[in-house]
Amino acid sequence: MAKKKAVPSKQASARGRPSSPVSAEPVAAGEINAELDDEPKRSRSCFVIMPFGSKIVEGKFTRSARRKGAKAAQSAHFWSPPEDEVVSRKEFMLDYNKLYRNIIKKAVEAVADFQIEVKRCDEIPRSGWIHETMIREIATADIAIVDITGLNPNVFFELGVRHSLKKGLTILVQLDQANQRIPFNIAGMSVVKYAADDDAAAIEQIHQMLSANLAREDHVDSLVFKTLPDLRVEPFRPKQEMQRVFHSYAMPTEEGTSKVGRSRARASAPGKRTIGVVTGDISHVTDIDVWVSSENTEMMMARYHERAISAVIRYWGAERDESGHVIQDLIQEELTRKLRQRNSVPAGHVVATGAGALQESHGVGWIFHAASVIGQVGGGYKPIADVNACIDNALRLAECDESLKLDTVSSSRKPPTSILFPIFGTGQAKSSLDDAILGLVRTVRRHFEVSPGSRIQQVYFISPTVEGTEVCNRVFERLEFKPIGTSGSLPRLG
C-alpha cells in the first residue's frame, strides 16, 4: 500500500506584525508555510501500554473469523480460540506479545516522515524497580499507544498517569471483536478498533490514526488538560547554582529551505548559523548583541526586585551610584519616550531601545522589548495568544536599520548578528514548557527558511533552570539540529 506523506501543520498562519513602519520587507504567510524539500525524518518516541503474555478475553466472532482463528492458532497470528469448546463461542486467547510485534510495532514503524522508536516496558534495559522505568517512559514519550482490550486494571492505571502528565498524542486501541463495554470515564474518547481476522487491516487502522495525530501534534486529548488547561507538570529538582554554559547546535542554511529560501540564500550566502540555549543567570551572559525582554502590552518593565528577566535588564542597564542605588532608569525612560504617550502597544509588538549601562558592562548593543504578556483586572498577567509572534517580530526588527539608529548607540556600531531570547509563554500562566519551547524554536527555523539572508547568525534562549535547558536540548535534537558542543562563552562565528 502506498504511503501518504504527512501533511504539514497549518499552524504557521500569518503572525502578528509590528505596527510601526519597518524597512524590512514583510514576510508573506505563504512563504512561512512553504513545505520543506528533502526534509529528514523527524525523530519521535513511542511507548506502548498493554499487558504481557497471553490472556483469555471475551469476544464475539463470526464462523468465518473463528475458522481463520483456528488456522492462525498454529501460525504467528495474535489470537486463537480456546481449546475448551464450551466457552469457545464467547472467549478467545489473545497473545499480547504477538499483537505488539506483528501489529502495533509494524503500524508505528510504517509512519512516513517520522523515525519513531517504539518500545514496551519489558524491552527497556533497566536496573531497580520496573515501575520507575514505566512511569518515566509514560511521562516522556512523544506518543503513547494504549491497548484497552481485556480492560486490564494496570493498563487503566498507566493511562491515568499518562493523561495526568501529557497533554496529547495518547492513542487508545481495542480489538474490534472484543465483547467489552468501554468504561464510562473514557467512553467519550476516540478508540481505534482493529480487526482480529485481518493483520493487514489491523496495521492500517492503527497506522492511519497515528499518522492523523502526528499531523496535529498540538492537539490535546487528555481530559485532565482539557479541564485544567493552565496545568503545568514539573519534576521536583533541588535548587542549585547554575554555571553559564552555551549549548550550541548548527541550523541548516541552504539545505532544507523552501525554493524561495534557497534562491535568497544563494544571493546572500550567509555564514554558518547556530541556535542554542544558555544556562544560568542572564546577568552572567556577555557579548550577545541583542537581549530580548519580555514585557506587558503597557511596556512597563518589571520592578527591580521581581523575579523576571525584565527586572534584571532594567537594573543592570540603569545608572547606579557606588552603593548600587539607581540614579537614572535609563532603559525604561528611553522606552517611555519611544511610546510617545501611548498607553499600550499591540500584543506581539517589539520596541528597540539602547542597552544603557549594559552596553559597557556586558557588551549588549540593544534591548528589544516584546509585548508577550497582557494584564487582566484581578487576574494578573497572562501570555498573549501567539507568543511566537514575539520571536518573528524581533528577528525582523533586527533587520531594520532605521529602528536600530538609537539615541544611546553610535550609528557607526556594526549591525547585530546575535540575539538572546527568554522562553516566552511560561511563568505565571503555567503553560507547558515542552510546548512553549517547541513553538518558539519552530518559529526561529521558519524565519530563517523564509529569510536565509538574515544578518542574525546566532540565536540563543536563556534558561535559568536545569529543566528548561534539558527541554531546549531535547527540542533541538527532535528538529534534527546538529550538535556543535558546549562552551563557557559565546562561540565565535566562522
C-alpha positions in Angstrom: 0.0 0.0 0.0 1.4 3.4 -0.9 2.2 5.6 2.0 0.9 9.1 2.1 3.2 11.8 3.1 2.1 13.6 6.2 0.5 17.0 5.6 2.4 19.8 7.3 0.6 21.6 10.1 -1.0 24.8 9.0 -0.3 26.4 12.4 2.1 28.8 10.7 -0.5 31.3 9.7 0.2 35.0 9.4 1.8 36.1 12.6 1.4 39.4 14.4 3.4 42.2 12.8 4.9 45.3 14.3 2.5 48.3 13.8 5.3 50.8 13.4 7.0 51.2 10.0 9.7 48.7 9.4 12.0 48.9 6.4 12.5 45.1 6.3 10.3 43.5 3.6 7.2 41.8 5.2 7.2 38.1 5.1 4.2 36.5 3.4 2.3 33.9 5.3 2.5 31.6 2.2 6.3 31.7 2.4 6.4 30.9 6.1 4.3 27.9 5.4 6.4 26.7 2.4 6.8 22.9 2.6 10.4 21.9 3.1 12.2 20.0 0.3 14.1 16.8 1.2 13.4 17.3 5.0 14.9 14.5 7.0 12.7 12.2 9.0 11.8 13.7 12.4 12.6 11.6 15.5 9.8 10.6 17.9 9.5 8.1 20.8 6.5 5.8 21.3 5.7 3.9 24.4 3.1 1.0 24.2 1.0 0.4 27.3 -0.5 -3.1 27.2 -0.5 -6.4 29.1 2.2 -9.0 28.5 1.9 -12.7 27.6 -1.4 -14.5 26.7 -4.7 -13.7 28.2 -8.3 -15.1 27.7 -10.5 -12.2 26.5 -14.3 -12.2 25.9 -15.2 -11.8 22.3 -17.7 -12.2 19.5 -16.8 -13.8 16.2 -18.5 -15.0 13.0 -17.9 -18.6 11.9 -15.6 -17.3 9.2 -13.5 -15.4 11.7 -13.4 -18.4 14.0 -12.2 -20.7 11.1 -9.5 -18.2 10.3 -8.6 -18.0 14.0 -8.3 -21.8 14.3 -5.9 -21.9 11.3 -4.0 -18.9 12.7 -3.5 -20.6 16.0 -0.7 -22.6 14.5 0.9 -19.5 12.9 2.2 -16.2 14.0 -1.3 -14.7 14.5 -2.0 -12.9 17.7 -5.3 -14.6 18.7 -6.8 -18.1 18.7 -9.9 -19.8 20.1 -9.5 -21.6 23.4 -9.4 -25.4 23.3 -12.4 -25.7 25.6 -15.4 -25.7 23.2 -17.8 -24.9 26.0 -16.5 -21.3 26.2 -15.2 -21.0 22.6 -18.2 -19.0 21.4 -17.6 -16.3 23.9 -13.9 -16.2 24.7 -10.6 -16.4 22.9 -6.9 -16.4 23.7 -5.1 -13.1 22.9 -1.3 -13.2 22.7 -0.3 -9.6 23.5 3.3 -10.3 22.7 2.5 -11.3 19.1 0.0 -8.4 18.9 2.7 -6.0 19.9 5.4 -7.4 17.5 3.2 -8.1 14.5 0.6 -5.4 14.5 1.3 -2.4 16.8 5.0 -2.1 16.2 4.7 -2.5 12.4 1.9 0.1 12.3 4.1 2.6 14.1 7.3 1.9 12.1 5.3 2.4 8.9 4.5 6.0 9.5 6.0 8.2 6.8 8.2 11.3 7.5 8.9 10.2 11.1 11.6 8.0 12.6 9.7 6.5 15.5 11.4 4.5 18.2 8.7 2.2 19.6 9.2 0.2 22.8 7.4 -1.6 25.6 8.4 -1.6 29.2 9.8 -5.2 29.0 12.2 -4.2 26.2 14.0 -1.4 28.2 17.3 -2.4 29.8 17.0 -1.4 33.5 18.1 -2.0 37.0 16.0 -1.5 40.0 12.2 -1.2 40.2 10.4 -1.7 36.9 7.7 0.8 37.9 10.2 3.7 37.9 11.1 2.9 34.3 7.5 2.6 33.4 6.5 6.0 34.9 9.5 7.7 33.3 8.6 6.4 29.8 4.9 7.2 30.2 5.9 10.8 31.2 8.5 11.5 28.5 7.3 9.5 25.4 6.1 11.7 22.5 3.4 9.1 21.7 1.6 6.6 23.9 -0.4 3.7 22.4 -2.7 2.2 25.0 -4.4 -1.2 24.2 -7.5 -1.4 26.4 -8.6 -4.8 25.1 -9.3 -7.0 28.2 -10.0 -4.0 30.4 -6.8 -4.7 32.3 -6.7 -2.5 35.6 -2.9 -2.0 35.2 -3.4 -0.5 31.8 -6.1 1.9 33.1 -3.7 3.0 35.9 -1.0 3.7 33.4 -3.5 5.5 31.1 -4.4 7.8 34.1 -0.8 8.6 34.7 -0.3 9.4 31.1 -3.3 11.8 30.9 -2.1 13.5 34.1 1.4 14.1 32.7 1.0 14.7 29.0 -1.5 16.8 27.0 -1.6 14.8 23.9 -0.6 12.1 21.5 -2.2 9.3 23.6 -4.0 6.8 21.3 -6.4 4.2 22.6 -6.8 0.9 20.6 -9.0 -2.1 21.1 -9.7 -5.4 19.4 -12.9 -4.8 17.3 -14.3 -8.3 18.3 -13.7 -7.8 22.0 -17.2 -8.1 23.6 -16.5 -5.4 26.2 -18.1 -2.1 27.1 -15.7 0.8 27.4 -15.7 2.2 31.0 -17.8 5.3 31.5 -14.9 7.7 32.3 -13.2 7.1 28.9 -16.3 6.3 26.9 -16.2 9.7 25.1 -12.6 9.2 23.9 -11.7 8.1 20.4 -10.7 4.4 20.3 -9.2 2.8 17.3 -10.9 -0.6 16.6 -8.5 -3.0 14.9 -9.6 -6.2 13.2 -8.9 -9.7 14.6 -9.1 -11.6 11.4 -7.0 -9.4 9.1 -3.5 -8.4 10.1 -3.0 -6.0 7.2 -6.3 -4.2 8.0 -5.3 -4.0 11.7 -1.9 -2.5 10.9 -3.6 0.0 8.5 -6.2 1.1 11.1 -3.7 1.9 13.7 -1.3 3.4 11.2 -3.9 5.8 9.9 -4.9 7.0 13.4 -1.3 7.6 14.3 -0.5 9.5 11.1 -3.5 11.7 11.6 -2.5 12.5 15.2 1.1 13.3 14.3 -0.1 15.8 11.8 -1.6 17.9 14.6 0.9 17.4 17.5 -0.5 20.3 19.5 -3.9 18.6 19.8 -5.0 18.0 23.5 -6.5 14.5 24.1 -6.1 14.4 27.8 -9.3 15.0 29.8 -7.1 16.3 32.6 -5.5 19.1 30.5 -8.8 19.8 28.7 -10.4 20.5 32.1 -7.3 22.3 33.5 -5.7 24.0 30.5 -3.3 26.0 32.7 -2.0 22.9 34.5 1.8 22.6 34.4 3.7 19.5 35.4 7.2 19.8 36.6 9.6 17.3 38.2 11.0 18.3 41.5 14.5 19.5 41.4 16.6 20.8 44.3 17.6 24.4 43.8 21.1 24.8 42.6 23.5 27.4 41.3 23.9 27.0 37.6 27.0 27.8 35.8 26.9 29.7 32.5 27.1 27.2 29.7 26.3 27.7 26.0 24.8 24.6 24.4 25.1 25.2 20.6 23.6 23.5 17.5 24.0 24.1 13.8 21.0 25.2 11.9 20.5 24.3 8.2 21.2 27.2 5.9 20.5 26.4 2.3 19.7 22.7 2.6 16.1 22.1 3.8 14.8 25.6 2.9 12.0 26.3 0.6 12.6 27.1 -3.1 12.1 30.8 -2.4 14.5 30.5 0.6 17.2 28.8 -1.5 17.2 31.5 -4.1 17.6 34.1 -1.4 20.4 32.1 0.2 22.4 32.0 -3.0 22.1 35.7 -3.3 23.1 36.5 0.3 25.4 33.5 1.1 25.0 33.7 4.9 27.6 32.2 7.2 27.1 29.2 9.5 24.1 29.8 11.7 23.8 28.5 15.2 21.0 28.1 17.7 21.3 27.1 21.3 20.5 27.6 25.0 22.4 29.4 27.7 22.1 28.1 31.2 22.2 30.3 34.3 21.5 33.9 35.2 21.2 36.4 32.3 23.4 38.8 34.3 26.4 36.4 33.6 25.9 36.5 29.8 28.1 38.8 27.8 28.9 39.7 24.2 25.4 39.0 22.7 24.3 42.0 20.6 20.6 41.9 21.4 18.8 40.9 24.5 15.0 40.4 24.2 13.0 41.3 27.3 9.5 40.0 28.0 7.2 42.9 28.7 3.5 43.6 29.2 1.5 45.4 26.5 1.8 48.6 28.5 5.6 48.3 28.1 6.2 48.8 31.8 9.3 46.9 32.8 9.4 44.7 35.9 10.4 46.3 39.2 14.0 45.8 40.2 13.3 43.1 42.9 10.9 41.0 40.9 11.9 37.5 39.7 11.9 38.4 36.0 14.5 38.9 33.2 12.9 42.3 32.6 13.8 43.3 36.2 17.4 42.2 35.7 17.8 44.1 32.5 16.2 47.2 33.9 18.5 47.2 37.0 21.8 46.4 35.3 21.0 48.8 32.5 20.4 51.7 34.9 22.9 54.3 36.0 23.8 53.4 39.7 25.8 55.0 42.4 28.6 53.4 44.4 26.1 51.8 46.8 24.1 50.2 44.0 21.1 52.5 44.2 19.6 53.6 40.8 20.3 57.2 39.9 18.7 57.1 36.4 16.4 54.5 35.0 18.0 54.6 31.5 16.2 51.8 29.7 12.7 52.4 31.0 13.0 56.1 30.4 14.0 55.6 26.8 11.2 53.0 26.3 8.7 55.5 27.6 10.0 58.2 25.2 9.6 55.8 22.3 5.9 55.1 23.2 5.2 58.9 22.7 2.5 59.0 25.4 0.7 55.9 24.1 -0.7 53.7 26.9 0.0 50.4 25.2 1.2 48.5 22.2 -0.4 45.6 20.2 0.2 42.1 21.5 3.4 40.7 20.0 4.8 44.1 19.1 8.5 44.7 19.7 10.2 48.0 20.5 14.0 48.6 20.4 15.9 50.7 22.9 19.5 51.1 23.8 21.1 48.9 26.5 22.0 51.6 28.9 24.9 50.6 31.2 24.7 47.0 29.9 26.5 48.2 26.7 29.7 48.8 28.6 29.4 46.1 31.3 28.0 43.2 29.1 28.7 44.2 25.5 24.9 44.4 24.7 24.0 46.8 21.9 20.2 46.8 22.0 17.3 45.7 24.2 14.2 44.5 22.3 11.1 44.8 24.4 8.5 42.2 23.3 4.8 42.6 24.4 4.4 38.9 25.4 2.0 39.2 28.3 -1.2 41.1 28.8 -2.8 42.2 32.1 -6.3 41.3 33.3 -8.0 43.1 36.1 -7.8 40.9 39.2 -6.2 38.1 37.2 -2.6 39.2 36.9 -0.6 38.8 33.6 -1.1 36.0 31.1 0.8 35.2 27.9 -0.7 36.7 24.7 -2.5 34.3 22.4 0.5 34.0 20.0 3.8 34.4 21.8 5.6 33.1 18.8 4.9 36.4 17.1 7.4 38.0 19.5 10.1 35.8 18.0 9.2 36.6 14.4 8.8 40.3 15.1 12.1 40.6 17.0 14.1 38.8 14.2 12.5 41.1 11.6 13.2 44.2 13.7 16.9 43.2 13.8 17.0 43.7 10.0 15.6 47.2 10.2 18.4 49.8 10.1 16.1 52.7 10.8 14.8 51.3 14.1 18.3 50.4 15.3 19.6 54.0 15.0 19.1 54.6 18.7 19.9 57.8 20.6 22.1 56.0 23.1 24.1 54.0 20.5 26.5 55.3 17.9 25.3 55.0 14.4 28.7 53.6 13.4 28.1 50.5 15.5 28.0 47.3 13.5 24.6 45.7 12.9 23.6 42.9 15.3 24.5 39.3 14.5 23.5 37.6 17.7 20.3 37.6 19.8 19.2 36.2 23.2 15.5 35.3 23.8 13.7 34.4 27.0 11.5 31.4 27.0 8.2 33.1 26.2 4.8 31.5 27.2 5.7 30.2 30.6 5.9 31.8 34.0 2.6 32.8 35.7 0.4 31.2 33.1 1.9 27.7 33.8 2.0 26.7 30.2 3.7 23.5 29.1 7.4 24.1 28.9 7.8 21.5 26.1 5.0 23.0 24.0 6.3 26.6 24.5 9.9 25.9 23.6 8.9 23.7 20.6 6.7 26.5 19.2 9.5 29.2 19.7 12.2 27.1 18.1 10.0 26.2 15.1 9.3 29.9 14.6 13.0 30.7 14.6 13.5 27.9 12.0 10.7 29.2 9.8 12.1 32.7 9.9 15.4 31.6 8.5 13.9 29.3 5.9 12.0 32.3 4.5 14.8 34.9 5.2 18.1 32.9 4.8 20.0 36.1 4.1 19.2 37.4 7.6 22.1 39.2 9.4 21.4 37.3 12.6 23.8 34.3 12.7 23.4 33.2 16.4 20.1 32.7 18.2 20.1 31.6 21.9 17.5 31.1 24.6 18.3 31.9 28.2 17.2 29.2 30.7 17.6 29.7 34.4 16.6 26.1 35.2 18.0 22.7 34.6 14.6 21.6 33.2 14.5 24.4 30.7 17.9 23.5 29.4 17.0 19.8 29.1 13.8 20.6 27.2 15.6 23.0 24.8 18.3 20.4 24.0 15.6 17.8 23.5 13.7 20.1 21.1 16.9 20.9 19.1 17.6 17.2 18.7 14.0 16.5 17.8 14.2 19.0 15.0 17.4 17.4 13.7 19.8 20.3 14.5 23.4 19.1 14.6 25.1 19.4 18.0 28.2 21.6 17.9 29.2 21.4 21.6 29.2 23.3 24.9 31.3 26.2 26.0 31.5 28.8 28.7 31.2 31.7 26.3 29.5 32.7 23.1 31.1 30.6 20.2 32.9 32.6 17.6 31.4 32.8 14.1 33.2 31.2 11.1 
